[in-house]
Amino acid sequence: MNHTTRLACLSPESAAAVVDEHDAYFGAGPSNTVRQDGNEVVIDYFDKRWPLDVAEWAAEQGHATDSAAAAVIAAL
């Protein structure tokens, strides 16, 4: 069973960059995906490491704040 969480990014452009760059960098599969919804990244996951990786990477790249990434991690 998959779960969904959302990562608030700094702007719609940042969210688009997370989706584009993260899929290219980490890959995605049928059970772990990311998509953009405005300035948020919707993270659909089976493996809890996936949203952790997405949130951490987005913060490191400057697309999301540390507190936004921490909110995703705390929700896991």
N, C-alpha and C positions, 0 to 999 in steps of 0.2 A: 504494500500500500504506500503510495506516494504522499508526501506532505508538501506544503507550500509556505514560503515566507517571503517577505519583501525587504529589500535594501533601499533606503532613501539615498539618492545620489545628489550631488551638488547642483545638477542641471539636467535637462533632457539630453544634452550632448554628452554629459558624463555617463548617463545611463546607457546611451547607445554605444559608447566606447567600451563600457564594461561588457556588454553583450557581444559586440564584435570581437574585441581583443581576447576576452576570456574564452570564448569558444575556440578561437584559433590557438590560443596558448595551452589550454587544458583539455580541450575537446569536450564534447557533450555526448550523451547517449539517450536512449529512450527513457531511462529512469532518472536522469539528472539533466535538467535543462535550465536555461535562463532566457528571459524575454523582457522587453522593455514595455513599461506602462507609464508614459510621461517621464517624470524624473525618478521613477522607481524601477528597480530590477526585480522582476518576479522570479523567484528561485523555486523550481519544482524539483523535489529530490526524494530519493529512496535512502541513499547513504548520507548520514548526517555530516560526513566530512565535506560533502559538496558545498553546502551553504557556508560552512566555515571557511573553506578555501576561497569562495567567491568574495565574501565580505572582507576577509583579510587582504586579498589581492587588490580589491577596489580601493581600500584605504591606503595601502602602500603606494598605489599609482596616483593618488590624489583625486580620485573620482568620488569618494565618499569620506565623510569624517570618521574619525576613530570612534566617536560615540554612536554613529549609525551602524558601524560594523559591530560594535560591542552589543548593540540591541539585537542584531541578528543572532549573534553567538549566544547571548543570554536566553533567547527564545528557544534554543535547541534543547 
